């Protein structure tokens, strides 16, 4: 065995490829039973496995494939016709061969499992005449497996053969015949390269060797970066540096491509998966595959295989309704499952979309309350898209009963965890009666990535470019500035308020932040969240691009920014990794070691103020700013609100700082005075303004004369969940509405100027 290990490993790899090809060919044959080329390809593939097994002395594998070859020979010669029992038996053979191959790979021997009964079944099915019924023993040994688009409602097989993982294929099997052109929605029609062409144009290379090459290229990139940082007046040296830079860029692209594989290596498994799950669940499913040629790093392909398998099984079991139910709803009997991959913004997006019943939002809401994840009052106010996020909680399931496919509440949380572990994201959307879409976004590669290098205090950090949206320059002489709102810092950007985090303060780099009025805000988007990371500047000193690139003259979009660097990601020690805010490290051109920030980890570590979730659906209108209110409590205990789009800033000042001038109350801010109106006075309450201790001031914009409203407590920023009722107006109150399910009085802002002693 050891003397032939190299040849056996080659045999195992080829056998894995052959089995994958068999799955595709069998499904295609079910769609077109009279396709002689497809049948010939299947026969040759099984014959190849049988011949190789005999060469290495694997007698059990040889006997099983010999029986399968005999059945296929009868099909090829027209002695029997393809039907459910024939295809079911052939699928069982493929699964059995796969389990033997796995046993050989893991132990070097064929394993203890006995497949003589299956061999007898193959022989019995092959010996049946067209009209003769199959013996009961043969029928019970295999499941009835019709084509994916015509799966009947049958109970799951009593003991289906396990589908074991196989080595990832790097090329189609040499024995396979050229595939027919792809014709959607037939999933098995993904084209394969002709065998001769593949053999002449490709070779197998050990994955470890490719990883070593990429590591060396990474070191070369670092050396190139360091060389480019050298300033020289020698034109000859400059020319050499330019040439090295060009060649290194080309070498880097080529090295990364050696690790790239089309995602079809994952997608090719799913026609068989969909077929088997559909049979077990009594569904009829039409699988559509799009974008199978989309490429990403091989290590990522392995990482997304299991999460995507779970999503596909979930879509068939939970998403698509039984045929009778679909017909009653006026839908086609066969459900449609779309598996799509495409490149987007430096990432790969994979969509698993079904046209089933959608997720029952109210059932999810009730389950979340029952499990104590949220109280009933708060759950009732949550929008549907937020309710759906509970599906990613560990152990969460709304299934009425546990099946062999799903229902135990184990899966979606693992999907999210595994995808996030490779720097990806998962989001979910669902429409009642129309279906569910799960989107998985993963980086193209984890080895060499574009990043933004920022400065904070005396340190530098790298931010992955895929998460960075804009750079916003802070200036003391005007433009965007940091404001205080609801006890947290925000920046007003194109009509919306975005929470910000001061990086120096968060990391404890200095006792007080020095970037409140000057510096750069890096706008970051992670999952549903958007926040600004306030830093001193970028590697090149801050935004330097043409301000006309953005609607805000102080902002630049990252793709055009001059601050992007190509970095090589290096692992970090366990002590740093446990902090959860660093995802790796890199070495810059000047030799400095820079930590790569884990933006999702930072988001988990801080508590941001309430934030509206931005819908990605083009047909869903965004919530208007006037529907969002700043909610406060007055000294007399009344709950009041003002539209958030009228609020400029929130301040605290000492009650003794209020000055009475000519019947007006003023508080000084720098060289200017702000008129102050007490909320209780505006509402006609007799409570005297508190002149001791801190006073909260809500400063409004110029439309309201820049007046500040003095309140006792700032409660929240929230979206109204009812319309304004002017019939409930009163002195100083424009009307009443519900915010957070509680009746709240909306201030009559037109009464502010007269109350402060001014006239409009």
C-alpha positions in Angstrom: 0.0 0.0 0.0 2.7 2.5 1.0 4.8 1.7 -2.1 1.8 2.6 -4.3 0.6 5.5 -2.2 1.2 8.2 -4.8 -0.7 6.2 -7.4 -3.5 5.4 -5.0 -3.9 9.1 -4.2 -4.2 9.8 -7.9 -6.8 7.0 -8.2 -8.8 8.5 -5.3 -8.8 12.0 -6.8 -9.9 10.7 -10.2 -12.6 8.5 -8.6 -13.9 11.5 -6.7 -14.1 13.4 -10.0 -15.8 10.5 -11.7 -18.4 10.2 -9.0 -19.2 13.9 -9.2 -19.6 13.4 -13.0 -21.8 10.4 -12.5 -24.2 12.4 -10.3 -24.5 15.1 -13.0 -24.8 12.6 -15.9 -27.5 10.5 -14.1 -29.6 13.6 -13.5 -29.2 14.6 -17.1 -30.1 11.1 -18.2 -33.3 11.3 -16.3 -34.2 14.4 -18.2 -33.4 12.8 -21.5 -33.5 9.0 -21.1 -32.9 8.5 -24.8 -29.6 10.3 -24.9 -27.1 7.6 -26.0 -24.0 9.8 -25.5 -24.9 10.5 -21.9 -25.5 6.8 -21.3 -22.2 5.9 -23.0 -20.4 8.5 -20.8 -21.9 6.9 -17.6 -20.9 3.4 -18.8 -17.3 4.5 -19.5 -17.0 6.2 -16.1 -18.2 3.1 -14.2 -15.9 1.0 -16.3 -12.9 3.2 -15.5 -13.6 2.9 -11.8 -13.9 -0.9 -12.1 -10.7 -1.2 -14.0 -8.7 1.0 -11.6 -10.0 -0.9 -8.6 -8.9 -4.2 -10.1 -5.4 -2.8 -10.7 -5.0 -1.9 -7.0 -6.7 -5.0 -5.7 -9.9 -3.4 -4.3 -12.1 -6.4 -4.8 -15.2 -5.1 -3.0 -15.2 -1.9 -5.1 -14.5 -4.0 -8.3 -17.5 -6.4 -7.6 -19.9 -3.5 -7.0 -18.9 -1.5 -10.1 -19.0 -4.7 -12.2 -22.6 -5.2 -11.2 -23.3 -1.6 -12.0 -21.6 -1.9 -15.4 -23.7 -5.0 -16.2 -26.9 -3.0 -15.5 -25.7 0.0 -17.6 -24.7 -2.4 -20.4 -28.3 -3.7 -20.5 -29.5 -0.1 -20.7 -27.1 0.7 -23.5 -28.1 -2.3 -25.5 -31.8 -1.5 -25.1 -32.6 -4.7 -23.1 -34.2 -2.6 -20.4 -35.6 0.9 -20.2 -34.7 3.7 -17.8 -37.3 4.1 -15.1 -37.5 5.0 -11.4 -36.2 1.7 -10.0 -33.3 1.6 -12.4 -32.1 5.2 -11.6 -32.7 4.6 -7.9 -30.5 1.5 -8.0 -27.8 3.4 -9.9 -27.8 6.2 -7.4 -27.5 3.7 -4.6 -24.5 2.3 -6.3 -22.9 5.7 -6.7 -23.4 6.4 -3.0 -21.9 3.0 -2.1 -18.9 3.6 -4.3 -18.4 7.0 -2.7 -18.4 5.4 0.8 -15.8 2.8 -0.2 -13.6 5.6 -1.7 -13.9 7.5 1.5 -12.9 4.5 3.6 -9.9 3.9 1.4 -8.9 7.5 1.7 -9.2 7.5 5.5 -7.9 4.0 6.4 -6.3 2.6 3.3 -8.8 -0.3 3.1 -12.3 -0.7 1.7 -14.0 -0.8 5.1 -16.2 -3.3 6.9 -19.5 -2.5 5.2 -20.9 -5.3 3.0 -22.4 -4.4 -0.3 -23.2 -7.8 -1.6 -27.0 -7.2 -1.2 -26.7 -4.1 -3.3 -24.7 -6.0 -6.0 -27.5 -8.6 -6.0 -30.1 -5.8 -6.4 -28.2 -4.4 -9.4 -28.1 -7.8 -11.0 -31.8 -8.4 -10.3 -32.8 -5.1 -11.7 -30.7 -5.7 -14.8 -32.3 -9.1 -15.4 -35.9 -7.9 -15.3 -37.8 -7.7 -18.6 -39.5 -4.5 -19.4 -42.9 -5.5 -18.2 -41.8 -7.8 -15.3 -42.2 -6.3 -11.8 -39.1 -6.1 -9.7 -38.9 -8.5 -6.7 -39.9 -7.0 -3.4 -36.4 -7.4 -1.9 -34.9 -5.4 -4.8 -37.5 -2.7 -4.6 -36.9 -2.2 -0.9 -33.2 -1.8 -1.2 -33.3 1.5 -3.1 -35.4 4.6 -3.0 -37.6 5.6 -5.9 -35.8 8.6 -7.3 -37.5 10.4 -10.3 -36.2 13.5 -12.0 -35.9 16.7 -10.0 -38.7 18.4 -11.9 -41.2 15.5 -11.4 -40.5 14.3 -7.9 -43.6 12.4 -6.5 -44.8 12.7 -2.9 -43.3 9.5 -1.4 -42.0 8.8 2.1 -38.3 9.0 2.7 -36.2 5.9 2.3 -35.8 3.8 5.5 -32.1 3.9 5.4 -30.6 6.0 2.7 -26.9 5.5 1.9 -24.8 8.4 3.3 -23.3 10.8 0.9 -19.7 11.2 2.0 -17.5 14.1 1.1 -14.9 13.6 -1.6 -11.7 15.5 -2.6 -12.4 18.7 -4.4 -12.1 18.2 -8.1 -9.6 20.3 -10.0 -10.6 19.0 -13.5 -13.4 17.0 -15.0 -12.8 13.2 -15.3 -10.8 12.0 -18.3 -13.4 9.5 -19.2 -16.3 12.0 -19.4 -17.8 12.8 -22.8 -18.3 16.4 -23.8 -21.4 17.8 -22.1 -24.3 19.4 -23.9 -24.5 23.2 -23.8 -26.0 24.7 -20.7 -29.8 25.1 -21.1 -31.4 26.5 -18.0 -33.4 25.5 -16.0 -31.8 22.0 -16.4 -29.3 21.9 -13.6 -27.2 19.0 -14.9 -26.4 20.8 -18.2 -23.4 22.6 -16.8 -20.8 22.2 -19.5 -17.6 20.2 -18.9 -14.4 20.5 -20.8 -13.7 17.7 -23.3 -11.4 15.1 -21.8 -8.6 15.5 -24.3 -8.6 19.3 -24.0 -8.4 19.1 -20.2 -5.6 16.5 -20.2 -3.5 18.6 -22.6 -4.0 22.0 -20.8 -3.9 21.2 -17.1 -1.8 19.4 -14.5 -2.5 18.6 -10.9 -0.5 20.6 -8.3 -0.5 19.9 -4.6 -2.5 22.6 -2.7 0.3 23.0 -0.2 2.7 23.9 -3.0 0.3 26.6 -4.3 0.0 28.0 -0.8 3.7 28.2 -0.5 4.0 30.0 -3.8 1.4 32.5 -2.7 3.2 33.1 0.5 6.4 33.8 -1.4 4.6 36.2 -3.7 3.2 37.9 -0.6 6.7 38.4 0.7 7.7 39.8 -2.7 4.7 42.2 -2.6 5.9 43.5 0.8 9.5 43.9 -0.6 8.0 45.7 -3.6 6.1 48.1 -1.4 9.2 48.8 0.6 11.2 49.4 -2.6 8.6 51.9 -3.8 8.9 53.9 -0.7 12.5 54.7 -1.5 12.9 58.2 -3.0 15.6 58.4 -5.6 16.6 61.0 -8.2 18.4 58.3 -10.3 16.2 57.7 -13.4 17.8 54.3 -14.0 16.9 53.2 -10.5 13.4 54.6 -10.9 13.0 52.6 -14.1 14.1 49.4 -12.4 11.7 50.0 -9.6 8.8 50.6 -12.0 9.7 47.4 -13.9 9.8 45.4 -10.7 6.5 46.9 -9.6 4.8 45.9 -12.9 6.2 42.4 -12.9 5.2 41.9 -9.2 1.7 43.0 -9.9 1.4 40.5 -12.8 2.9 37.8 -10.7 0.6 38.5 -7.8 -2.5 38.3 -10.1 -1.2 35.0 -11.6 -0.5 33.5 -8.2 -3.9 34.4 -6.8 -5.5 32.9 -9.9 -3.8 29.6 -9.3 -5.9 29.3 -6.1 -9.0 30.5 -7.7 -11.6 27.9 -8.7 -15.1 28.2 -10.3 -17.8 27.9 -7.8 -19.3 25.1 -9.9 -17.1 22.7 -7.8 -19.7 23.4 -5.1 -22.7 23.9 -7.3 -22.3 20.6 -9.0 -23.1 18.8 -5.8 -26.5 20.4 -5.5 -28.6 18.8 -8.3 -28.2 15.5 -6.5 -28.8 17.1 -3.1 -31.9 18.8 -4.2 -33.2 15.6 -5.8 -32.7 13.4 -2.7 -34.2 16.0 -0.3 -37.1 16.5 -2.6 -37.9 12.8 -2.6 -37.5 12.6 1.2 -39.8 15.6 1.7 -42.4 14.9 -1.0 -41.6 18.0 -3.1 -41.2 18.7 -6.8 -38.3 21.0 -7.4 -36.8 22.7 -10.5 -33.2 23.7 -9.8 -31.8 26.6 -11.8 -28.0 27.3 -11.6 -26.6 30.6 -12.7 -23.0 32.0 -12.5 -21.3 28.6 -11.9 -18.2 30.0 -13.6 -17.8 32.6 -10.9 -14.3 32.2 -9.3 -13.1 32.5 -5.7 -10.3 31.2 -3.6 -10.2 27.4 -3.2 -10.0 27.6 0.6 -13.2 29.7 0.6 -14.9 27.2 -1.7 -14.2 24.5 0.9 -15.5 26.8 3.7 -18.8 27.7 2.0 -19.6 24.1 0.9 -21.4 23.1 4.1 -23.3 26.4 4.8 -24.6 26.4 1.2 -25.6 22.8 1.5 -27.7 23.6 4.6 -29.3 26.6 2.9 -30.3 24.5 -0.2 -31.7 21.7 2.0 -33.6 24.3 4.0 -35.1 25.8 0.9 -36.4 22.5 -0.3 -37.7 21.3 3.1 -39.0 24.5 4.6 -39.4 26.9 1.7 -41.1 25.1 -1.2 -44.6 23.8 -0.6 -45.9 20.3 -1.4 -47.2 20.0 -5.0 -50.9 19.9 -3.9 -50.5 23.0 -1.8 -48.9 24.9 -4.6 -51.6 23.9 -7.0 -54.3 25.1 -4.5 -52.5 28.5 -4.4 -52.4 28.7 -8.2 -48.7 28.0 -8.4 -46.9 25.4 -10.6 -46.6 22.0 -9.0 -42.8 22.2 -9.2 -41.2 24.8 -7.0 -38.3 26.8 -8.4 -35.0 27.0 -6.6 -32.4 29.5 -7.9 -28.8 29.1 -7.1 -26.8 32.2 -8.3 -23.3 33.5 -7.9 -21.8 36.8 -9.2 -19.0 39.2 -8.4 -20.0 42.4 -6.7 -17.9 45.2 -5.1 -14.8 43.0 -4.7 -16.8 40.2 -3.2 -18.6 37.1 -4.4 -22.4 37.1 -3.7 -24.2 33.8 -3.7 -28.0 33.8 -3.6 -30.3 30.8 -2.6 -33.8 31.8 -3.7 -37.0 29.8 -3.6 -40.5 30.6 -4.8 -42.1 28.9 -1.8 -44.5 30.2 0.9 -42.0 32.5 2.5 -41.1 32.6 6.2 -44.1 33.0 8.6 -43.0 36.2 10.3 -45.6 36.0 13.1 -44.5 32.5 13.9 -40.9 33.7 14.2 -42.1 36.6 16.4 -44.0 34.3 18.7 -41.2 31.8 18.9 -38.7 34.6 19.8 -41.0 35.7 22.6 -41.5 32.2 23.8 -37.8 31.6 24.0 -37.3 34.8 26.0 -35.2 36.5 23.3 -37.5 39.6 23.4 -40.5 40.6 25.4 -43.9 40.7 23.8 -44.3 44.4 23.8 -41.0 45.1 22.1 -41.5 42.2 19.6 -44.8 43.7 18.5 -43.1 46.9 17.5 -40.2 45.2 15.6 -40.4 45.5 11.8 -40.6 42.2 9.9 -37.1 42.3 8.6 -35.7 42.7 12.1 -37.9 39.8 13.3 -36.4 37.5 10.7 -33.0 38.0 12.2 -34.0 35.7 15.1 -33.7 32.8 12.7 -29.9 33.1 13.1 -30.2 32.6 16.9 -28.8 29.2 18.2 -31.4 26.5 18.4 -34.1 28.6 16.8 -36.7 26.7 14.7 -40.4 27.1 13.9 -40.8 23.6 12.4 -43.8 21.8 13.7 -42.0 18.5 13.7 -38.4 17.2 13.5 -37.6 15.4 10.2 -34.6 13.6 8.9 -33.8 16.8 7.0 -34.3 19.6 9.5 -36.3 21.0 12.3 -33.9 20.7 15.2 -32.9 24.4 15.2 -29.3 23.5 14.4 -28.0 25.1 11.2 -28.8 28.8 10.5 -26.7 30.0 13.4 -23.9 27.7 12.3 -24.2 29.0 8.7 -23.9 32.6 9.9 -20.9 31.8 12.2 -19.0 29.9 9.5 -19.6 32.6 6.9 -18.5 35.4 9.3 -15.4 33.4 10.2 -14.1 33.9 6.7 -15.0 37.6 6.6 -18.4 37.1 4.9 -21.9 38.1 5.7 -25.4 36.5 5.5 -28.7 38.3 5.2 -32.2 37.1 4.6 -35.3 38.5 3.0 -38.7 36.9 2.6 -42.1 37.8 1.1 -45.2 35.9 2.2 -46.5 33.6 -0.5 -43.6 34.5 -2.9 -40.5 33.0 -1.4 -37.3 33.6 0.5 -33.9 34.7 -0.6 -30.7 34.2 1.4 -27.6 36.1 0.3 -24.1 35.1 1.3 -21.3 37.5 0.6 -17.7 36.3 0.9 -14.4 37.9 -0.1 -12.6 36.8 -3.2 -9.5 35.7 -1.3 -8.2 35.9 2.2 -4.5 36.1 1.3 -3.9 39.4 -0.5 -6.6 42.1 -0.2 -7.0 45.9 -0.8 -7.1 47.8 2.4 -7.3 51.4 3.7 -4.5 52.2 6.1 -5.5 54.8 8.8 -3.7 56.7 11.5 -4.9 57.1 15.1 -2.7 58.6 17.7 0.8 57.2 17.0 -0.5 53.9 15.5 -1.6 52.7 12.1 -4.3 50.2 11.3 -5.7 48.6 8.2 -9.4 48.4 7.3 -10.5 45.9 4.6 -11.7 47.9 1.6 -14.8 45.8 1.0 -16.4 47.3 4.2 -15.4 50.9 3.6 -17.7 53.3 1.8 -16.5 56.9 2.1 -14.0 59.2 3.7 -15.4 62.3 5.3 -13.1 65.1 6.2 -13.7 67.0 9.5 -12.8 70.7 9.6 -13.2 73.2 12.3 -14.0 75.9 9.7 -17.3 74.3 8.5 -18.6 71.2 6.9 -19.7 67.9 8.5 -19.0 67.8 12.3 -19.5 65.4 15.2 -22.6 66.1 17.2 -24.0 64.7 20.4 -27.3 62.9 20.1 -29.1 60.7 22.7 -25.9 60.3 24.7 -23.8 59.2 21.8 -21.8 60.8 19.0 -23.2 61.1 15.5 -22.4 62.8 12.2 -25.1 64.2 10.0 -24.5 63.0 6.4 -26.9 63.8 3.5 -30.0 64.0 5.7 -29.3 61.1 8.0 -27.6 60.6 11.3 -24.7 58.1 11.4 -23.3 57.0 14.8 -19.5 57.3 15.1 -16.8 55.6 17.1 -13.6 57.4 18.0 -10.8 54.8 17.3 -8.3 56.3 19.7 -10.8 56.4 22.5 -12.1 52.9 21.8 -8.5 51.4 21.8 -7.3 53.5 24.7 -4.5 55.0 22.7 -4.9 58.4 24.5 -7.0 59.6 27.4 -9.1 62.1 25.4 -9.8 62.1 21.8 -8.1 64.7 19.6 -10.3 64.2 16.5 -13.6 65.7 17.4 -13.2 68.8 15.2 -10.4 67.7 12.9 -9.6 64.4 11.4 -11.3 61.9 9.1 -14.4 59.8 9.4 -14.3 56.4 7.6 -17.8 55.4 6.8 -18.2 51.7 7.3 -21.0 49.3 6.4 -21.2 45.9 8.2 -24.3 43.8 7.6 -27.3 46.0 8.4 -25.2 48.5 10.3 -23.5 51.7 9.2 -21.2 53.7 11.4 -18.3 56.1 11.2 -14.8 55.3 12.5 -13.1 58.6 13.5 -9.3 58.6 12.9 -6.6 61.2 12.6 -6.1 60.6 8.9 -5.2 58.0 6.3 -1.8 56.7 5.1 -1.6 59.6 2.7 -2.9 62.2 5.1 -6.6 62.0 4.4 -8.9 62.5 1.5 -7.1 64.0 -1.5 -9.4 63.1 -4.4 -11.6 65.5 -6.3 -14.5 66.5 -3.9 -16.9 66.5 -6.8 -16.9 62.7 -6.6 -19.5 62.9 -3.8 -22.6 64.8 -3.1 -20.8 66.1 0.0 -17.9 68.2 -0.8 -16.0 66.9 2.2 -16.4 63.2 1.3 -14.7 61.0 -1.2 -15.6 57.5 -2.4 -13.0 54.9 -1.6 -12.4 53.3 -5.0 -10.9 56.6 -6.2 -9.1 57.4 -3.0 -5.3 57.5 -3.1 -5.0 55.8 0.3 -5.7 52.2 -0.7 -2.8 49.6 -0.3 -2.5 46.0 -1.3 -1.7 44.1 1.9 -0.8 40.5 2.6 -2.8 39.1 5.5 -0.8 37.4 8.2 -2.3 35.5 11.2 -2.0 36.9 14.7 -1.2 35.3 18.0 -3.9 33.8 20.2 -3.7 36.6 22.8 -4.6 39.3 20.2 -7.1 37.0 18.4 -9.1 36.6 21.7 -9.8 40.3 21.8 -12.1 39.9 18.9 -11.3 43.3 17.3 -8.3 42.2 15.1 -8.5 39.8 12.2 -4.9 39.7 11.3 -1.7 41.7 10.6 0.3 42.9 7.7 3.7 44.5 7.0 3.8 47.8 5.1 6.4 49.0 2.7 8.4 50.8 5.3 8.7 47.6 7.3 6.1 48.6 9.9 3.7 45.9 11.3 0.1 47.0 11.2 -2.9 45.3 12.7 -6.0 44.7 10.6 -9.2 45.8 12.4 -12.1 43.3 12.6 -14.9 45.8 12.0 -17.6 43.3 12.9 -15.9 42.6 16.2 -15.7 46.4 16.9 -19.4 46.6 16.2 -20.1 43.9 18.7 -18.0 45.5 21.3 -19.7 48.9 21.3 -23.3 49.9 21.9 -24.6 52.2 19.1 -27.7 54.3 19.4 -30.9 53.2 17.8 -30.5 53.1 14.0 -32.9 52.6 11.1 -32.2 49.5 9.1 -31.7 50.5 5.4 -33.7 48.3 3.2 -31.9 46.8 0.2 -35.1 46.3 -1.8 -35.6 48.9 -4.5 -39.3 48.7 -4.3 -39.5 49.5 -0.6 -39.6 53.3 0.1 -37.2 54.5 2.8 -38.7 56.0 5.9 -38.8 59.8 5.7 -36.8 61.8 8.2 -40.0 63.5 9.5 -41.2 60.0 10.7 -38.3 59.8 13.1 -38.4 61.7 16.4 -36.2 62.7 19.3 -38.2 61.7 22.4 -37.7 63.6 25.7 -39.2 64.0 29.1 -40.0 67.4 30.6 -39.5 68.5 34.2 -43.2 67.9 34.8 -42.9 64.3 33.5 -44.6 64.8 30.1 -43.4 62.7 27.2 -42.7 65.0 24.2 -41.1 64.6 20.8 -39.6 66.8 18.0 -38.8 65.7 14.4 -35.2 64.6 14.2 -34.6 66.5 11.0 -35.0 69.8 13.0 -32.4 68.8 15.6 -28.9 70.3 15.2 -27.2 69.1 18.4 -27.8 68.1 22.0 -26.0 69.9 24.8 -25.7 69.9 28.6 -25.1 73.1 30.6 -25.3 74.2 34.2 -28.6 75.9 35.2 -26.7 78.9 36.5 -25.3 79.6 33.0 -28.8 80.8 31.8 -29.0 84.6 31.5 -32.2 86.6 31.5 -31.8 89.5 29.0 -34.8 91.7 28.1 -37.3 89.0 29.0 -35.5 86.4 27.0 -33.5 83.5 28.4 -30.1 82.9 26.8 -27.2 80.5 27.2 -23.7 81.3 25.8 -22.0 79.0 23.4 -18.5 80.3 22.5 -19.1 83.7 21.0 -22.8 83.2 20.4 -26.0 83.1 22.5 -28.7 80.4 22.1 -32.3 81.4 23.0 -33.7 78.8 25.5 -37.3 77.8 25.8 -38.3 75.6 28.8 -40.5 72.7 27.5 -42.9 72.9 30.5 -43.3 76.6 29.9 -44.1 76.0 26.3 -46.8 73.5 27.3 -48.3 75.8 29.9 -47.2 73.8 32.9 -46.3 75.7 36.1 -43.1 73.8 36.9 -40.2 76.2 37.4 -37.1 75.7 35.3 -34.4 73.9 37.3 -31.6 76.4 37.9 -29.4 73.8 39.8 -27.4 71.0 38.2 -27.2 70.0 34.5 -29.8 71.0 32.0 -30.3 69.1 28.7 -30.8 71.4 25.7 -32.2 70.3 22.4 -30.9 72.8 19.8 -33.0 73.2 16.7 -32.0 74.4 13.3 -32.4 77.8 11.7 -36.0 77.1 10.6 -36.8 77.3 14.3 -34.6 80.2 14.9 -31.7 78.1 16.4 -33.7 77.9 19.6 -32.8 75.4 22.3 -35.6 73.5 24.2 -34.7 72.7 27.8 -35.8 69.2 29.0 -35.2 67.0 32.0 -34.2 63.8 30.1 -33.5 62.7 26.6 -35.1 59.3 26.1 -34.6 57.9 22.6 -34.5 58.4 18.8 -37.3 56.3 17.3 -39.6 55.9 14.4 -43.3 56.8 14.9 -45.6 53.8 14.6 -48.8 55.8 14.1 -49.9 58.9 12.2 -50.1 62.3 13.9 -53.5 63.0 15.3 -54.0 66.9 15.3 -57.4 66.4 17.0 -55.3 65.7 20.2 -53.5 69.1 19.9 -53.2 71.4 23.0 -51.3 74.4 24.1 -47.8 74.0 22.5 -48.7 70.6 21.1 -49.2 70.0 17.4 -50.8 66.6 18.0 -50.2 63.2 19.5 -48.8 60.0 18.0 -47.4 56.7 19.1 -43.6 56.2 19.5 -42.5 52.9 20.8 -46.1 52.1 21.4 -46.5 55.0 23.9 -48.6 58.1 23.3 -46.2 61.0 22.8 -47.0 64.7 22.3 -45.3 66.4 19.3 -44.3 70.0 20.1 -45.8 72.8 18.0 -42.5 74.2 16.7 -44.3 77.3 15.2 -45.0 78.4 18.8 -41.3 78.4 19.8 -40.3 81.9 18.5 -43.1 83.8 20.3 -42.4 81.8 23.5 -38.8 82.8 23.4 -39.7 86.5 23.0 -38.9 86.5 19.2 -41.1 87.1 16.2 -41.0 85.1 13.0 
